[in-house]
Amino acid sequence: MTSSKKICVLGTGSWGSALALTMAQQGDSITLWGHNPHHVEEIKISRLNPAYVPGVIFPKNIHLTHELAECADAGAIFFVIPSKFLRNVATAFAKVAPRFSGTLISCTKGIEHSSGKLMSEVLAEILPHASMAVLSGPNLAGDISRGLPAAGVLGCEEPALTTRLLSIFQETSYRAYSSSDIRGIQLGGALKNIFAIAAAVSDGLGMGENAKAGIVTRSLAEMTRLGMAMGGDRQTFSGLSGVGDLMATCFSPHSRNYQAGLQLCRGKSVSEIQHSMVMVAEGLPTAQSAQACAQKLDIEVPIIDAVVDLLHQKKTPQEAMYDLLQRKLRSEEEV
């Protein structure tokens, strides 16, 4: 990270807004960038962002902008951009700061469909002179934006840089833990979105608490199996970015991916779901990306397969859940 202490957040959605609000608790100036000039101006004038964090007032130390050039001199930039737009935003930023040498912190929970790359890999490809970190965990933006306590894990392979980044959250309502497993942290955050869709389908079909507990538990096994094959550490999937995030998104009605699963049960298509939601349910595009990765590595992922079948309307919700129950018997010790 450069000597600059300037902190920027790219993305005025729910999670980007929540992060800016959290880091602003220390009293330091935070720059929040949004791609839509009209939306940015509305927040700047009203100090409110009702579409994403209703009822929360933005303090004066959060500076709003739609100009990426205003972030070129930052020491740390938090990328909180939907996965399908992250490459475009990073490329646009590289045009105004081609040799950016600060730190990029990826907060996006997804896998790029066209390449199978994690978000940190996309950023490193486009901005190779920057240092890299990731942030993930059971972080429902609505609670965090209101200052309620939360915890997450910050992944970085440079110990000194990790310490400096953790200090950004000191004396805030957000407790950040550290890890060097950048891949595992991102994989846990991306894969759990898919499993939240399956958990919601179970609820939508009225299958009961026992069935849902079984789906969530087997989802963790599937997350661990695929995540390890893709380079993550087993221990990471037992932590905040693994089982922690899985629990939050599978059990909270405020989870976007959970809501997407409920809408699938009501017969909505993926296109209808995406158009009805203000925020992005990352599990929808990530499901097929994860399945492609699993097929390439020859890893068995029955729950991900079932979700993909649902998204492509190859099976009804009832058929997908029934087929999972009819799978061959196996030992729970098989990961």
C-alpha positions as CSV (number, residue, x, y, z in Angstrom):
1,M,0.0,0.0,0.0
2,T,1.3,3.5,-0.8
3,S,1.9,6.1,1.9
4,S,-1.5,7.6,1.0
5,K,-4.1,7.1,3.7
6,K,-7.0,7.8,1.4
7,I,-9.6,5.1,1.3
8,C,-12.1,4.6,-1.5
9,V,-15.0,2.3,-2.0
10,L,-16.2,1.5,-5.5
11,G,-19.9,0.7,-5.5
12,T,-22.9,2.5,-4.0
13,G,-25.0,-0.7,-3.7
14,S,-25.9,-2.1,-0.3
15,W,-22.5,-3.7,0.6
16,G,-20.4,-0.8,-0.7
17,S,-22.6,1.7,1.2
18,A,-22.4,-0.5,4.3
19,L,-18.6,-0.7,4.1
20,A,-18.2,3.1,3.6
21,L,-20.6,3.8,6.6
22,T,-18.6,1.3,8.8
23,M,-15.2,2.7,7.9
24,A,-16.5,6.3,8.4
25,Q,-17.2,5.5,12.0
26,Q,-13.5,6.3,12.8
27,G,-14.0,9.8,11.6
28,D,-11.7,9.6,8.6
29,S,-12.7,10.7,5.2
30,I,-14.0,8.0,2.9
31,T,-14.6,8.4,-0.8
32,L,-17.5,6.4,-2.2
33,W,-17.7,6.1,-6.0
34,G,-20.8,5.2,-8.0
35,H,-21.1,4.6,-11.8
36,N,-24.5,6.5,-12.1
37,P,-23.9,10.3,-11.8
38,H,-27.6,10.9,-11.0
39,H,-27.7,8.4,-8.2
40,V,-24.5,9.7,-6.8
41,E,-25.8,13.3,-6.8
42,E,-29.0,12.1,-5.1
43,I,-27.0,10.6,-2.2
44,K,-24.7,13.6,-2.0
45,I,-27.7,16.0,-1.6
46,S,-30.0,13.9,0.5
47,R,-27.3,11.9,2.4
48,L,-29.6,8.9,1.9
49,N,-29.5,5.8,-0.3
50,P,-33.0,4.5,0.1
51,A,-32.9,1.9,-2.6
52,Y,-30.0,0.0,-1.0
53,V,-29.7,1.1,2.7
54,P,-33.0,2.7,3.6
55,G,-33.2,5.0,6.6
56,V,-29.5,5.3,7.1
57,I,-28.0,8.8,7.0
58,F,-24.6,9.2,5.3
59,P,-22.2,11.3,7.5
60,K,-20.4,14.3,6.0
61,N,-17.0,12.4,6.1
62,I,-18.3,10.2,3.2
63,H,-17.4,12.0,0.0
64,L,-19.5,10.9,-3.0
65,T,-18.2,10.9,-6.6
66,H,-18.8,9.4,-10.0
67,E,-15.3,10.2,-11.2
68,L,-12.8,7.3,-11.0
69,A,-10.0,9.8,-11.3
70,E,-10.8,10.9,-7.7
71,C,-9.6,7.5,-6.5
72,A,-6.3,7.4,-8.4
73,D,-4.4,8.7,-5.4
74,A,-5.9,6.3,-2.9
75,G,-3.9,4.0,-0.7
76,A,-6.6,1.4,-0.5
77,I,-9.6,0.8,-2.8
78,F,-12.4,-1.6,-1.9
79,F,-14.0,-3.0,-5.0
80,V,-17.6,-3.7,-4.2
81,I,-18.8,-4.2,-7.8
82,P,-21.1,-7.0,-9.1
83,S,-19.0,-9.8,-10.6
84,K,-20.2,-9.3,-14.1
85,F,-19.2,-5.6,-14.1
86,L,-16.0,-5.9,-12.1
87,R,-13.7,-6.3,-15.1
88,N,-15.2,-3.3,-16.9
89,V,-14.8,-1.0,-13.8
90,A,-11.3,-2.2,-13.2
91,T,-10.4,-1.6,-16.8
92,A,-11.9,1.9,-16.6
93,F,-9.9,2.6,-13.4
94,A,-6.7,1.4,-15.1
95,K,-7.1,4.0,-17.8
96,V,-7.0,6.8,-15.2
97,A,-4.4,5.1,-12.9
98,P,-2.4,2.6,-15.2
99,R,0.4,2.1,-12.6
100,F,-1.7,2.2,-9.5
101,S,0.5,0.8,-6.7
102,G,-1.9,1.0,-3.7
103,T,-3.9,-1.9,-2.4
104,L,-7.0,-3.4,-4.0
105,I,-9.5,-5.2,-1.7
106,S,-11.9,-7.4,-3.5
107,C,-15.3,-7.6,-1.7
108,T,-17.2,-9.2,-4.5
109,K,-18.5,-12.8,-4.0
110,G,-18.4,-14.3,-7.4
111,I,-16.5,-16.2,-10.1
112,E,-16.1,-14.7,-13.5
113,H,-18.1,-16.8,-15.9
114,S,-16.1,-16.3,-19.1
115,S,-12.7,-17.2,-17.5
116,G,-13.5,-19.1,-14.2
117,K,-11.2,-16.5,-12.5
118,L,-11.7,-15.3,-8.9
119,M,-12.2,-11.6,-8.5
120,S,-8.7,-11.0,-7.1
121,E,-7.3,-12.7,-10.2
122,V,-9.3,-10.4,-12.5
123,L,-8.0,-7.3,-10.6
124,A,-4.4,-8.5,-10.6
125,E,-4.6,-9.1,-14.3
126,I,-5.7,-5.6,-15.0
127,L,-3.8,-3.7,-12.3
128,P,-0.6,-5.7,-11.9
129,H,1.3,-3.1,-9.8
130,A,-1.2,-3.1,-6.9
131,S,-1.1,-5.2,-3.8
132,M,-4.1,-7.5,-3.3
133,A,-6.4,-8.4,-0.5
134,V,-10.0,-9.7,-0.1
135,L,-12.7,-9.3,2.4
136,S,-15.6,-11.7,3.1
137,G,-17.8,-13.2,5.8
138,P,-21.4,-13.4,7.1
139,N,-22.1,-9.8,6.2
140,L,-25.7,-8.9,5.5
141,A,-25.4,-5.3,4.5
142,G,-28.6,-4.1,6.1
143,D,-27.5,-4.9,9.6
144,I,-23.9,-3.5,9.0
145,S,-25.2,-0.3,7.5
146,R,-27.1,0.4,10.7
147,G,-24.0,-0.1,12.8
148,L,-24.9,-3.5,14.2
149,P,-21.9,-5.7,15.2
150,A,-20.5,-8.0,12.5
151,A,-17.3,-10.0,11.8
152,G,-15.5,-10.9,8.6
153,V,-12.1,-12.2,7.4
154,L,-9.5,-10.1,5.5
155,G,-7.3,-12.2,3.3
156,C,-3.8,-11.0,2.4
157,E,-0.5,-12.7,1.9
158,E,1.6,-9.8,3.2
159,P,1.7,-9.6,7.0
160,A,2.7,-5.9,7.3
161,L,0.0,-4.9,4.9
162,T,-2.6,-7.1,6.7
163,T,-1.9,-5.2,9.9
164,R,-2.4,-1.9,8.2
165,L,-5.6,-3.0,6.6
166,L,-7.1,-4.4,9.8
167,S,-6.5,-1.1,11.5
168,I,-9.0,0.5,9.1
169,F,-11.7,-1.4,11.0
170,Q,-10.3,-0.7,14.5
171,E,-12.8,1.0,16.8
172,T,-15.7,0.3,14.4
173,S,-18.7,-2.1,14.8
174,Y,-17.0,-4.5,12.3
175,R,-14.5,-7.0,13.7
176,A,-12.0,-8.2,11.0
177,Y,-10.0,-11.3,11.4
178,S,-6.9,-12.1,9.2
179,S,-6.0,-15.0,6.9
180,S,-3.5,-15.6,4.2
181,D,-5.9,-17.9,2.2
182,I,-7.0,-15.5,-0.4
183,R,-8.4,-18.2,-2.6
184,G,-10.4,-20.1,0.1
185,I,-11.9,-16.9,1.4
186,Q,-13.2,-15.9,-2.1
187,L,-14.5,-19.4,-2.8
188,G,-16.4,-19.7,0.4
189,G,-18.0,-16.3,-0.3
190,A,-18.9,-17.2,-3.9
191,L,-20.2,-20.7,-3.4
192,K,-22.4,-20.1,-0.4
193,N,-24.6,-17.9,-2.6
194,I,-25.5,-21.0,-4.7
195,F,-26.3,-23.1,-1.6
196,A,-28.6,-20.3,-0.3
197,I,-30.7,-20.8,-3.4
198,A,-31.1,-24.5,-2.6
199,A,-31.9,-23.8,1.1
200,A,-34.7,-21.3,0.0
201,V,-36.1,-23.9,-2.4
202,S,-36.3,-26.3,0.5
203,D,-38.2,-23.7,2.5
204,G,-40.4,-22.7,-0.4
205,L,-41.5,-26.4,-0.8
206,G,-42.3,-26.7,2.9
207,M,-39.8,-29.5,3.4
208,G,-39.2,-28.6,7.0
209,E,-36.3,-27.7,9.3
210,N,-34.7,-31.2,9.2
211,A,-34.4,-31.1,5.4
212,K,-33.0,-27.6,5.5
213,A,-30.4,-28.5,8.1
214,G,-29.4,-31.5,5.9
215,I,-29.1,-29.3,2.8
216,V,-27.0,-26.7,4.6
217,T,-24.7,-29.4,6.1
218,R,-24.2,-31.1,2.8
219,S,-23.6,-27.8,1.2
220,L,-20.7,-27.2,3.5
221,A,-19.3,-30.6,2.5
222,E,-19.7,-29.7,-1.2
223,M,-18.2,-26.2,-0.6
224,T,-15.2,-27.7,1.1
225,R,-14.7,-30.4,-1.6
226,L,-14.8,-28.0,-4.5
227,G,-13.0,-25.2,-2.6
228,M,-10.1,-27.4,-1.7
229,A,-9.8,-28.7,-5.3
230,M,-9.7,-25.0,-6.5
231,G,-6.8,-24.2,-4.1
232,G,-8.5,-23.2,-0.8
233,D,-7.5,-24.5,2.6
234,R,-9.9,-26.9,4.4
235,Q,-9.8,-24.8,7.6
236,T,-11.0,-21.7,5.8
237,F,-14.3,-23.3,5.0
238,S,-14.9,-23.9,8.7
239,G,-14.5,-20.2,9.3
240,L,-16.3,-16.9,8.8
241,S,-16.1,-16.9,5.0
242,G,-17.2,-20.5,4.8
243,V,-19.7,-21.9,7.3
244,G,-20.3,-18.5,8.8
245,D,-21.3,-16.9,5.5
246,L,-23.2,-20.0,4.6
247,M,-25.4,-19.9,7.7
248,A,-26.2,-16.2,7.3
249,T,-27.2,-16.4,3.7
250,C,-29.1,-19.7,4.0
251,F,-31.2,-18.7,7.1
252,S,-31.8,-14.9,6.6
253,P,-34.8,-13.7,4.7
254,H,-32.8,-10.6,3.9
255,S,-30.3,-12.6,1.8
256,R,-30.7,-11.8,-1.9
257,N,-29.8,-15.3,-2.9
258,Y,-32.3,-16.8,-0.5
259,Q,-35.0,-14.5,-2.0
260,A,-34.0,-15.6,-5.5
261,G,-34.5,-19.3,-4.4
262,L,-38.0,-18.5,-3.1
263,Q,-38.9,-16.8,-6.4
264,L,-37.7,-19.9,-8.3
265,C,-40.2,-21.9,-6.2
266,R,-43.0,-19.5,-7.4
267,G,-42.2,-20.4,-11.0
268,K,-40.2,-17.2,-11.8
269,S,-37.5,-17.4,-14.5
270,V,-34.0,-16.2,-13.9
271,S,-34.6,-13.2,-16.1
272,E,-37.8,-12.3,-14.2
273,I,-35.9,-12.6,-10.9
274,Q,-33.0,-10.5,-12.0
275,H,-35.3,-7.7,-13.3
276,S,-37.4,-7.7,-10.1
277,M,-34.4,-7.2,-7.8
278,V,-32.7,-3.9,-7.2
279,M,-29.6,-5.7,-5.9
280,V,-27.7,-8.5,-7.6
281,A,-28.1,-12.1,-6.4
282,E,-24.6,-13.4,-7.2
283,G,-25.6,-17.0,-6.9
284,L,-27.5,-16.8,-10.2
285,P,-24.5,-16.2,-12.4
286,T,-22.0,-18.0,-10.1
287,A,-23.9,-21.3,-10.2
288,Q,-22.9,-22.1,-13.8
289,S,-19.4,-20.8,-13.3
290,A,-18.9,-23.1,-10.3
291,Q,-20.4,-26.1,-12.1
292,A,-17.9,-25.5,-15.0
293,C,-15.0,-25.4,-12.5
294,A,-16.2,-28.6,-10.9
295,Q,-16.5,-30.4,-14.2
296,K,-13.0,-29.3,-15.2
297,L,-11.7,-30.7,-11.9
298,D,-13.9,-33.8,-12.0
299,I,-15.5,-32.9,-8.6
300,E,-18.9,-34.1,-7.6
301,V,-21.3,-31.2,-6.8
302,P,-24.9,-32.5,-6.7
303,I,-26.4,-29.4,-5.0
304,I,-24.7,-27.0,-7.4
305,D,-25.9,-29.2,-10.3
306,A,-29.4,-29.2,-8.9
307,V,-29.4,-25.4,-8.7
308,V,-28.1,-25.1,-12.3
309,D,-30.9,-27.4,-13.5
310,L,-33.4,-25.2,-11.7
311,L,-32.0,-22.0,-13.2
312,H,-32.2,-23.5,-16.7
313,Q,-35.6,-24.9,-16.0
314,K,-34.5,-28.4,-16.8
315,K,-36.1,-29.6,-13.5
316,T,-38.9,-28.3,-11.3
317,P,-38.1,-27.5,-7.7
318,Q,-39.8,-30.7,-6.6
319,E,-37.8,-32.8,-9.1
320,A,-34.5,-31.3,-8.1
321,M,-35.1,-31.9,-4.4
322,Y,-36.4,-35.4,-5.0
323,D,-33.3,-36.3,-7.1
324,L,-31.0,-35.2,-4.3
325,L,-32.8,-37.5,-1.9
326,Q,-32.4,-40.4,-4.3
327,R,-28.7,-40.2,-4.7
328,K,-26.6,-43.3,-3.9
329,L,-25.8,-43.9,-0.3
330,R,-22.3,-42.8,0.9
331,S,-20.3,-42.3,4.1
332,E,-20.5,-38.8,5.7
333,E,-16.7,-39.0,6.1
334,E,-16.3,-38.8,2.3
335,V,-15.5,-35.1,1.6
